[in-house]
């Protein structure tokens, strides 16, 4: 029970008989038994309280998780409706096309200038400074 062997228990009982005496030993054992029962009951109450708190925390987390899932579904539904309203094109596709056309325009604008500067450096004397 408490890691006490049979020989150790016999020694404890003999010492208790000598110290307390045979007249008061049964009364002390009853008191000790009641104290241990009370201790065990309090321990069980603490365990139940902790279990209830953990369960409440888990329920709260599940509730928040459900709310997040519902919000994500709602956002996805709204996004899908917006895409359908735009004729099947999403806003990100439109933005990507605009960025792509801007990039190709910038490249075509930059290409002659880059080649001219390279040619200019080459014409000046090798381009190394």
N, CA, C and O of each residue as an XYZ file, in Angstrom:
516
protein
N       0.828     -1.187      0.000
C       0.000      0.000      0.000
C       0.871      1.248      0.000
O       0.741      2.079     -0.899
N       1.746      1.403      0.973
C       2.651      2.553      1.037
C       4.084      2.112      0.807
O       5.014      2.841      1.153
N       4.282      0.939      0.230
C       5.608      0.405      0.021
C       6.179     -0.201      1.306
O       7.395     -0.271      1.481
N       5.293     -0.636      2.196
C       5.720     -1.215      3.476
C       5.555     -2.727      3.384
O       4.485     -3.221      3.027
N       6.618     -3.458      3.708
C       6.565     -4.908      3.693
C       5.927     -5.447      4.969
O       5.627     -4.693      5.895
N       5.723     -6.771      5.001
C       5.056     -7.389      6.159
C       5.910     -7.294      7.422
O       5.371     -7.070      8.505
N       7.211     -7.455      7.310
C       8.059     -7.364      8.506
C       8.089     -5.930      9.035
O       8.096     -5.713     10.246
N       8.106     -4.966      8.140
C       8.086     -3.560      8.575
C       6.772     -3.230      9.265
O       6.755     -2.478     10.239
N       5.668     -3.788      8.767
C       4.360     -3.554      9.377
C       4.305     -4.152     10.781
O       3.746     -3.539     11.691
N       4.870     -5.327     10.965
C       4.899     -5.955     12.298
C       5.704     -5.089     13.262
O       5.295     -4.899     14.408
N       6.826     -4.569     12.819
C       7.654     -3.706     13.677
C       6.884     -2.446     14.055
O       6.935     -2.021     15.210
N       6.174     -1.843     13.110
C       5.389     -0.634     13.403
C       4.308     -0.946     14.433
O       4.090     -0.158     15.353
N       3.628     -2.083     14.292
C       2.570     -2.452     15.253
C       3.158     -2.674     16.643
O       2.576     -2.236     17.635
N       4.300     -3.346     16.728
C       4.932     -3.586     18.036
C       5.330     -2.265     18.677
O       5.096     -2.069     19.870
N       5.920     -1.363     17.921
C       6.316     -0.059     18.460
C       5.078      0.706     18.908
O       5.097      1.339     19.964
N       3.997      0.659     18.120
C       2.758      1.345     18.497
C       2.196      0.765     19.789
O       1.714      1.517     20.637
N       2.246     -0.545     19.959
C       1.763     -1.171     21.203
C       2.580     -0.699     22.399
O       2.029     -0.425     23.465
N       3.879     -0.606     22.224
C       4.745     -0.196     23.330
C       4.524      1.281     23.651
O       4.405      1.637     24.823
N       4.468      2.144     22.644
C       4.363      3.583     22.865
C       2.956      3.973     23.323
O       2.807      4.696     24.308
N       1.931      3.504     22.623
C       0.562      3.927     22.919
C      -0.062      3.061     24.010
O      -0.792      3.565     24.864
N       0.213      1.806     23.985
C      -0.371      0.893     24.966
C      -1.562      0.161     24.370
O      -2.207      0.653     23.445
N      -1.851     -1.033     24.914
C      -2.922     -1.854     24.348
C      -4.322     -1.270     24.574
O      -5.241     -1.612     23.829
N      -4.513     -0.411     25.562
C      -5.836      0.150     25.854
C      -6.238      1.207     24.822
O      -7.392      1.248     24.396
N      -5.298      2.054     24.421
C      -5.627      3.165     23.518
C      -5.355      2.842     22.049
O      -5.735      3.620     21.173
N      -4.718      1.732     21.766
C      -4.368      1.398     20.381
C      -5.602      1.254     19.478
O      -5.589      1.808     18.379
N      -6.666      0.542     19.877
C      -7.840      0.441     18.986
C      -8.471      1.807     18.687
O      -8.905      2.063     17.563
N      -8.519      2.674     19.692
C      -9.075      4.013     19.489
C      -8.206      4.814     18.514
O      -8.738      5.521     17.658
N      -6.900      4.713     18.631
C      -5.989      5.419     17.728
C      -6.113      4.889     16.296
O      -6.047      5.653     15.333
N      -6.294      3.569     16.170
C      -6.433      2.984     14.835
C      -7.730      3.456     14.164
O      -7.745      3.723     12.962
N      -8.825      3.560     14.946
C     -10.088      4.076     14.403
C      -9.917      5.517     13.939
O     -10.363      5.881     12.851
N      -9.273      6.331     14.761
C      -9.038      7.731     14.408
C      -8.173      7.826     13.151
O      -8.440      8.629     12.257
N      -7.144      7.001     13.099
C      -6.275      6.981     11.922
C      -7.052      6.545     10.678
O      -6.866      7.113      9.602
N      -7.910      5.552     10.817
C      -8.740      5.079      9.699
C      -9.678      6.164      9.197
O      -9.840      6.352      7.991
N     -10.300      6.885     10.143
C     -11.198      7.978      9.762
C     -10.421      9.086      9.043
O     -10.890      9.644      8.051
N      -9.245      9.390      9.551
C      -8.411     10.418      8.921
C      -8.009     10.029      7.506
O      -8.045     10.854      6.592
N      -7.624      8.759      7.328
C      -7.255      8.294      5.989
C      -8.454      8.309      5.042
O      -8.316      8.645      3.866
N      -9.637      7.944      5.559
C     -10.843      7.974      4.724
C     -11.159      9.409      4.296
O     -11.517      9.651      3.144
N     -11.025     10.355      5.226
C     -11.265     11.767      4.906
C     -10.241     12.260      3.874
O     -10.589     12.970      2.931
N      -9.001     11.881      4.066
C      -7.946     12.264      3.131
C      -8.242     11.721      1.730
O      -8.071     12.426      0.735
N      -8.685     10.474      1.661
C      -9.010      9.850      0.386
C     -10.203     10.554     -0.271
O     -10.209     10.756     -1.485
N     -11.212     10.928      0.526
C     -12.390     11.619     -0.004
C     -12.007     12.985     -0.572
O     -12.459     13.363     -1.652
N     -11.173     13.720      0.160
C     -10.733     15.036     -0.316
C      -9.930     14.887     -1.610
O     -10.093     15.677     -2.539
N      -9.080     13.889     -1.666
C      -8.310     13.637     -2.887
C      -9.220     13.337     -4.073
O      -8.967     13.797     -5.187
N     -10.272     12.568     -3.835
C     -11.228     12.258     -4.899
C     -11.973     13.513     -5.348
O     -12.210     13.702     -6.541
N     -12.343     14.376     -4.389
C     -13.018     15.638     -4.729
C     -12.121     16.526     -5.597
O     -12.579     17.126     -6.570
N     -10.853     16.601     -5.236
C      -9.909     17.409     -6.017
C      -9.782     16.844     -7.434
O      -9.763     17.595     -8.410
N      -9.696     15.529     -7.537
C      -9.590     14.888     -8.849
C     -10.826     15.182     -9.695
O     -10.704     15.502    -10.877
N     -12.009     15.076     -9.105
C     -13.244     15.356     -9.846
C     -13.298     16.813    -10.296
O     -13.717     17.107    -11.416
N     -12.873     17.725     -9.419
C     -12.869     19.147     -9.771
C     -11.937     19.405    -10.949
O     -12.299     20.119    -11.884
N     -10.749     18.831    -10.909
C      -9.800     19.007    -12.015
C     -10.337     18.405    -13.309
O     -10.197     18.998    -14.379
N     -10.950     17.225    -13.212
C     -11.523     16.603    -14.402
C     -12.618     17.477    -15.011
O     -12.706     17.610    -16.232
N     -13.450     18.071    -14.156
C     -14.514     18.954    -14.651
C     -13.934     20.184    -15.343
O     -14.429     20.599    -16.391
N     -12.891     20.766    -14.762
C     -12.261     21.946    -15.365
C     -11.649     21.611    -16.722
O     -11.769     22.386    -17.671
N     -10.998     20.463    -16.809
C     -10.395     20.046    -18.077
C     -11.482     19.822    -19.122
O     -11.327     20.221    -20.276
N     -12.572     19.191    -18.726
C     -13.677     18.945    -19.662
C     -14.274     20.258    -20.153
O     -14.581     20.392    -21.337
N     -14.443     21.230    -19.255
C     -14.973     22.530    -19.662
C     -14.026     23.218    -20.650
O     -14.467     23.816    -21.632
N     -12.723     23.128    -20.378
C     -11.740     23.736    -21.286
C     -11.784     23.058    -22.655
O     -11.714     23.732    -23.683
N     -11.898     21.737    -22.674
C     -11.988     21.015    -23.943
C     -13.245     21.417    -24.709
O     -13.200     21.618    -25.923
N     -14.360     21.531    -24.000
C     -15.609     21.939    -24.649
C     -15.487     23.334    -25.249
O     -15.974     23.585    -26.352
N     -14.838     24.240    -24.526
C     -14.651     25.605    -25.017
C     -13.769     25.614    -26.266
O     -14.044     26.342    -27.220
N     -12.722     24.812    -26.259
C     -11.827     24.729    -27.419
C     -12.573     24.166    -28.624
O     -12.422     24.668    -29.738
N     -13.379     23.125    -28.408
C     -14.150     22.551    -29.509
C     -15.143     23.565    -30.061
O     -15.357     23.635    -31.271
N     -15.746     24.350    -29.175
C     -16.702     25.373    -29.603
C     -15.996     26.422    -30.468
O     -16.505     26.809    -31.520
N     -14.827     26.878    -30.024
C     -14.074     27.870    -30.793
C     -13.608     27.292    -32.127
O     -13.616     27.984    -33.145
N     -13.206     26.033    -32.118
C     -12.779     25.378    -33.358
C     -13.939     25.325    -34.355
O     -13.753     25.570    -35.547
N     -15.126     25.007    -33.860
C     -16.305     24.957    -34.724
C     -16.617     26.335    -35.304
O     -16.969     26.457    -36.477
N     -16.485     27.379    -34.466
C     -16.730     28.740    -34.936
C     -15.743     29.132    -36.037
O     -16.121     29.778    -37.015
N     -14.479     28.739    -35.872
C     -13.462     29.053    -36.884
C     -13.773     28.318    -38.187
O     -13.652     28.891    -39.269
N     -14.174     27.049    -38.082
C     -14.519     26.295    -39.285
C     -15.702     26.930    -40.009
O     -15.702     27.045    -41.234
N     -16.708     27.341    -39.240
C     -17.874     27.979    -39.850
C     -17.490     29.298    -40.520
O     -17.989     29.615    -41.599
N     -16.607     30.064    -39.884
C     -16.161     31.327    -40.475
C     -15.383     31.073    -41.766
O     -15.536     31.810    -42.740
N     -14.554     30.038    -41.774
C     -13.788     29.707    -42.981
C     -14.720     29.274    -44.108
O     -14.528     29.664    -45.260
N     -15.725     28.470    -43.780
C     -16.687     28.047    -44.800
C     -17.452     29.242    -45.348
O     -17.688     29.341    -46.552
N     -17.836     30.142    -44.460
C     -18.572     31.333    -44.878
C     -17.715     32.198    -45.799
O     -18.196     32.697    -46.816
N     -16.446     32.371    -45.440
C     -15.537     33.170    -46.270
C     -15.339     32.512    -47.632
O     -15.310     33.198    -48.653
N     -15.204     31.201    -47.655
C     -15.032     30.487    -48.920
C     -16.293     30.611    -49.772
O     -16.213     30.785    -50.988
N     -17.448     30.521    -49.131
C     -18.710     30.656    -49.855
C     -18.831     32.059    -50.461
O     -19.235     32.209    -51.614
N     -18.476     33.086    -49.673
C     -18.536     34.460    -50.169
C     -17.562     34.664    -51.330
O     -17.883     35.349    -52.302
N     -16.379     34.072    -51.227
C     -15.379     34.185    -52.292
C     -15.890     33.523    -53.566
O     -15.720     34.056    -54.662
N     -16.521     32.352    -53.414
C     -17.062     31.647    -54.574
C     -18.177     32.460    -55.219
O     -18.261     32.538    -56.445
N     -19.021     33.058    -54.410
C     -20.094     33.894    -54.953
C     -19.518     35.097    -55.692
O     -20.038     35.488    -56.737
N     -18.449     35.688    -55.158
C     -17.816     36.835    -55.811
C     -17.212     36.425    -57.149
O     -17.282     37.181    -58.118
N     -16.626     35.246    -57.207
C     -16.048     34.750    -58.458
C     -17.150     34.540    -59.487
O     -16.992     34.893    -60.656
N     -18.260     33.968    -59.053
C     -19.372     33.741    -59.979
C     -19.953     35.056    -60.484
O     -20.361     35.153    -61.641
N     -19.991     36.052    -59.632
C     -20.510     37.355    -60.033
C     -19.577     38.038    -61.036
O     -20.038     38.820    -61.868
N     -18.273     37.756    -60.968
C     -17.296     38.354    -61.888
C     -17.202     37.583    -63.198
O     -16.297     37.831    -63.995
N     -18.100     36.677    -63.426
C     -18.079     35.922    -64.679
C     -17.067     34.799    -64.669
O     -16.533     34.442    -65.719
N     -16.796     34.242    -63.523
C     -15.882     33.116    -63.423
C     -14.443     33.504    -63.201
O     -13.582     32.628    -63.131
N     -14.150     34.778    -63.087
C     -12.776     35.221    -62.854
C     -12.657     35.689    -61.414
O     -13.487     36.454    -60.922
N     -11.635     35.228    -60.762
C     -11.427     35.683    -59.390
C     -10.636     36.979    -59.398
O      -9.987     37.320    -60.387
N     -10.696     37.681    -58.309
C      -9.959     38.942    -58.195
C      -8.464     38.703    -58.264
O      -7.724     39.533    -58.794
N      -8.014     37.576    -57.734
C      -6.581     37.282    -57.758
C      -6.111     36.998    -59.175
O      -4.993     37.362    -59.540
N      -6.961     36.343    -59.990
C      -6.577     36.107    -61.383
C      -6.453     37.427    -62.126
O      -5.513     37.628    -62.895
N      -7.414     38.336    -61.894
C      -7.357     39.645    -62.539
C      -6.095     40.393    -62.123
O      -5.418     40.997    -62.954
N      -5.789     40.345    -60.838
C      -4.601     41.035    -60.340
C      -3.336     40.408    -60.923
O      -2.391     41.120    -61.263
N      -3.314     39.078    -61.042
C      -2.145     38.397    -61.600
C      -1.963     38.763    -63.066
O      -0.838     38.956    -63.528
N      -3.076     38.861    -63.801
C      -2.972     39.241    -65.207
C      -2.457     40.663    -65.344
O      -1.633     40.953    -66.212
N      -2.947     41.554    -64.480
C      -2.476     42.934    -64.517
C      -0.992     42.997    -64.192
O      -0.240     43.708    -64.857
N      -0.562     42.249    -63.162
C       0.855     42.227    -62.803
C       1.686     41.650    -63.940
O       2.775     42.149    -64.223
N       1.187     40.608    -64.594
C       1.903     39.987    -65.701
C       2.040     40.927    -66.878
O       3.101     40.998    -67.498
N       0.973     41.652    -67.194
C       1.045     42.588    -68.321
C       1.962     43.751    -67.989
O       2.675     44.250    -68.859
N       1.950     44.187    -66.726
C       2.848     45.270    -66.311
C       4.297     44.803    -66.382
O       5.171     45.560    -66.803
N       4.559     43.563    -65.975
C       5.922     43.050    -65.998
C       6.421     42.912    -67.430
O       7.564     43.262    -67.722
N       5.576     42.404    -68.325
C       6.016     42.253    -69.715
C       6.222     43.618    -70.365
O       7.130     43.789    -71.178
N       5.383     44.588    -70.008
C       5.547     45.942    -70.537
C       6.861     46.534    -70.036
O       7.595     47.156    -70.802
N       7.159     46.340    -68.746
C       8.403     46.850    -68.181
C       9.611     46.183    -68.826
O      10.621     46.843    -69.071
N       9.522     44.885    -69.104
C      10.629     44.187    -69.746
C      10.849     44.708    -71.160
O      11.989     44.891    -71.586
N       9.757     44.949    -71.892
C       9.915     45.442    -73.268
C      10.463     46.865    -73.267
O      11.225     47.244    -74.156
N      10.068     47.658    -72.257
C      10.605     49.011    -72.152
C      12.077     48.981    -71.750
O      12.862     49.804    -72.222
N      12.457     48.049    -70.893
C      13.813     48.004    -70.368
C      14.778     47.338    -71.340
O      15.975     47.619    -71.285
N      14.314     46.485    -72.208
C      15.200     45.741    -73.101
C      16.032     46.641    -74.001
O      17.246     46.445    -74.052
N      15.467     47.621    -74.722
C      16.308     48.471    -75.574
C      17.294     49.296    -74.758
O      18.430     49.499    -75.186
N      16.886     49.764    -73.617
C      17.782     50.581    -72.803
C      18.943     49.749    -72.299
O      20.079     50.223    -72.270
N      18.677     48.524    -71.904
C      19.729     47.659    -71.398
C      20.712     47.329    -72.504
O      21.925     47.398    -72.303
N      20.196     46.970    -73.671
C      21.102     46.627    -74.762
C      21.875     47.854    -75.230
O      23.041     47.736    -75.607
N      21.251     49.028    -75.215
C      21.944     50.246    -75.619
C      23.052     50.579    -74.642
O      24.138     50.985    -75.056
N      22.801     50.414    -73.354
C      23.834     50.740    -72.377
C      24.978     49.748    -72.466
O      26.138     50.128    -72.304
N      24.676     48.492    -72.719
C      25.738     47.504    -72.872
C      26.544     47.827    -74.123
O      27.774     47.762    -74.105
N      25.850     48.177    -75.218
C      26.549     48.529    -76.449
C      27.375     49.791    -76.247
O      28.487     49.903    -76.762
N      26.822     50.747    -75.488
C      27.531     51.993    -75.236
C      28.795     51.759    -74.445
O      29.824     52.371    -74.732
N      28.743     50.883    -73.452
C      29.929     50.595    -72.647
C      30.967     49.865    -73.483
O      32.167     50.103    -73.353
N      30.496     48.984    -74.333
C      31.406     48.237    -75.175
C      32.095     49.184    -76.155
O      33.283     49.037    -76.443
N      31.336     50.156    -76.662
C      31.893     51.095    -77.628
C      32.883     52.034    -76.970
O      33.786     52.537    -77.637
N      32.734     52.287    -75.656
C      33.602     53.235    -74.972
C      34.964     52.645    -74.653
O      35.917     53.389    -74.421
N      35.069     51.387    -74.638
C      36.398     50.881    -74.349
C      36.388     49.614    -73.533
O      37.263     49.438    -72.685
N      35.462     48.742    -73.742
C      35.492     47.447    -73.107
C      34.580     47.317    -71.914
O      34.302     46.189    -71.507
N      34.107     48.363    -71.342
C      33.145     48.315    -70.249
C      33.756     48.083    -68.890
O      33.026     48.151    -67.901
N      35.041     47.815    -68.766
C      35.640     47.596    -67.449
C      36.194     48.901    -66.945
O      36.829     49.638    -67.699
N      35.966     49.201    -65.676
C      36.431     50.478    -65.159
C      37.652     50.336    -64.310
O      38.168     51.329    -63.798
